[in-house]
Amino acid sequence: MKELLNLTGKTILLTGASRGIGLATAQRLLEAGAHLVCLSRTSGGLGALQLQYPQAIVHYGVDLSNAAQLELCLNNLPQRLDGIIFNAGYFKPALLCETALLDFTTHLQVNVTAAFQVIRHCWSRLRDSRGAVVLVSSLAGVPNVEKFPTAGAYTASKMALTGLCEVLAAEGREFGIRANVVAPGSVDTDMLRSAYPDMKADFKPDDIARQILFWVSDASAPVSGSIVMVKT
Ligand SMILES: NC(=O)c1ccc[n+]([C@@H]2O[C@H](COP(=O)([O-])OP(=O)(O)OC[C@H]3O[C@@H](n4cnc5c(N)ncnc54)[C@H](OP(=O)(O)O)[C@@H]3O)[C@@H](O)[C@H]2O)c1
């Protein structure tokens, strides 16, 4: 099993690596031997990891809410990619009837359209490497799980991400490309603390990072198209 979790020689693209679940995931992937290409607006906590793993991290500052900026940024990616972890996320709570159109479309752009852009751009790389895609959704993105008021735009975007995964798995199968969703419950990060200050989180970021490591590694092969709910 340990061998299957080893990512030595692999290059993984990770979005939202600057803090929270993404930063914990970066740490786990680096420990497993991966090289990382990280996308987020700021480098945040990656600075400390760069000191520890100076050759293993490249960070590109990009705002995923800006589709054109993301397209330009994608031209910098290395030729080889063995995996994509789309983890970056945006959540601004509001009742649906009070949600501004721009806020709704920003949720869709950051949480799902950007994932589509990244995957479409990297498709030939994923084919070459028979790569793995992990999409970080949420219990909000899983049907028949009780939903929160004020999370309408977020829920719509995360449901769309789940649908994207299922089609990706179908289209990737003949090329050996796998796609799976990790859908966590509450995690102790900036996102949860600012949205629901009184909520006690069920998970720490590293609990989710270990799940993501499993799904991007050969340890989870050949499973594809799974929606993995992470619940206590
Ligand atoms: N926390 C929870 O309870 C929970 C539960 C279920 C699912 N999730 C999901 O888990 C993922 C990680 O969330 P988290 O809790 O770790 O949140 P977080 O601590 O707020 O981190 C969010 C990450 O996304 C990046 N990001 C946000 N907006 C961006 C933008 N416009 N452009 C580029 N990068 C952007 C941030 O980087 P910069 O600010 O540097 O750009 C940061 O690295 C998200 O997809 C979230 O929906 C979280």
The ligand as a Tripos MOL2 file, in Angstrom:
@<TRIPOS>MOLECULE
LIG
   48    52     1     0     0
SMALL
NO_CHARGES

@<TRIPOS>ATOM
      1 N1        -13.9920   24.1210    4.9690 N.am      1 LIG1
      2 C1        -15.0450   23.3460    4.7990 C.2       1 LIG1
      3 O1        -15.8390   23.1190    5.7400 O.2       1 LIG1
      4 C2        -15.3000   22.6770    3.4740 C.ar      1 LIG1
      5 C3        -16.2940   21.7010    3.4150 C.ar      1 LIG1
      6 C4        -16.5440   21.0760    2.2080 C.ar      1 LIG1
      7 C5        -15.8100   21.4110    1.0880 C.ar      1 LIG1
      8 N2        -14.8520   22.3790    1.1690 N.ar      1 LIG1
      9 C6        -14.1290   22.6940   -0.0550 C.3       1 LIG1
     10 O2        -12.7620   22.4730    0.1410 O.3       1 LIG1
     11 C7        -12.0050   23.3030   -0.7490 C.3       1 LIG1
     12 C8        -10.9150   24.0350    0.0360 C.3       1 LIG1
     13 O3        -11.5760   24.9030    0.9410 O.3       1 LIG1
     14 P1        -10.9520   25.3660    2.3440 P.3       1 LIG1
     15 O4        -11.9580   25.0700    3.3700 O.co2     1 LIG1
     16 O5         -9.5640   24.8700    2.4630 O.co2     1 LIG1
     17 O6        -10.9870   26.9430    2.1060 O.3       1 LIG1
     18 P2         -9.9410   28.1210    2.3630 P.3       1 LIG1
     19 O7         -9.1110   27.8440    3.5470 O.co2     1 LIG1
     20 O8        -10.7530   29.3490    2.2910 O.co2     1 LIG1
     21 O9         -8.9880   28.0160    1.0730 O.3       1 LIG1
     22 C9         -9.5180   28.2910   -0.2050 C.3       1 LIG1
     23 C10        -8.4180   28.1350   -1.2220 C.3       1 LIG1
     24 O10        -8.9740   28.4420   -2.5250 O.3       1 LIG1
     25 C11        -8.2120   29.4980   -3.1140 C.3       1 LIG1
     26 N3         -9.0830   30.4240   -3.8450 N.ar      1 LIG1
     27 C12       -10.2430   30.9580   -3.4090 C.ar      1 LIG1
     28 N4        -10.7160   31.8320   -4.3230 N.ar      1 LIG1
     29 C13        -9.8080   31.8310   -5.3390 C.ar      1 LIG1
     30 C14        -9.7350   32.5400   -6.5610 C.ar      1 LIG1
     31 N5        -10.6600   33.4390   -6.9410 N.pl3     1 LIG1
     32 N6         -8.6640   32.3280   -7.3630 N.ar      1 LIG1
     33 C15        -7.7050   31.4540   -6.9990 C.ar      1 LIG1
     34 N7         -7.7270   30.7490   -5.8640 N.ar      1 LIG1
     35 C16        -8.7640   30.9430   -5.0390 C.ar      1 LIG1
     36 C17        -7.5540   30.2230   -1.9400 C.3       1 LIG1
     37 O11        -6.3320   30.8110   -2.3570 O.3       1 LIG1
     38 P3         -6.0640   32.4030   -2.4320 P.3       1 LIG1
     39 O12        -6.9380   33.0710   -1.4360 O.co2     1 LIG1
     40 O13        -4.5960   32.5230   -2.1790 O.co2     1 LIG1
     41 O14        -6.4170   32.7460   -3.8450 O.co2     1 LIG1
     42 C18        -7.2780   29.0920   -0.9630 C.3       1 LIG1
     43 O15        -6.0580   28.4660   -1.2630 O.3       1 LIG1
     44 C19       -13.0140   24.2320   -1.4110 C.3       1 LIG1
     45 O16       -13.3380   23.7550   -2.6930 O.3       1 LIG1
     46 C20       -14.2300   24.1380   -0.4930 C.3       1 LIG1
     47 O17       -15.4260   24.4110   -1.1840 O.3       1 LIG1
     48 C21       -14.5740   23.0150    2.3400 C.ar      1 LIG1
@<TRIPOS>BOND
     1     1     2 1
     2     2     3 2
     3     2     4 1
     4     4     5 ar
     5     4    48 ar
     6     5     6 ar
     7     6     7 ar
     8     7     8 ar
     9     8     9 1
    10     8    48 ar
    11     9    10 1
    12     9    46 1
    13    10    11 1
    14    11    12 1
    15    11    44 1
    16    12    13 1
    17    13    14 1
    18    14    15 2
    19    14    16 1
    20    14    17 1
    21    17    18 1
    22    18    19 2
    23    18    20 1
    24    18    21 1
    25    21    22 1
    26    22    23 1
    27    23    24 1
    28    23    42 1
    29    24    25 1
    30    25    26 1
    31    25    36 1
    32    26    27 ar
    33    26    35 ar
    34    27    28 ar
    35    28    29 ar
    36    29    30 ar
    37    29    35 ar
    38    30    31 1
    39    30    32 ar
    40    32    33 ar
    41    33    34 ar
    42    34    35 ar
    43    36    37 1
    44    36    42 1
    45    37    38 1
    46    38    39 2
    47    38    40 1
    48    38    41 1
    49    42    43 1
    50    44    45 1
    51    44    46 1
    52    46    47 1
@<TRIPOS>SUBSTRUCTURE
     1 LIG1         1 GROUP 0 **** ****
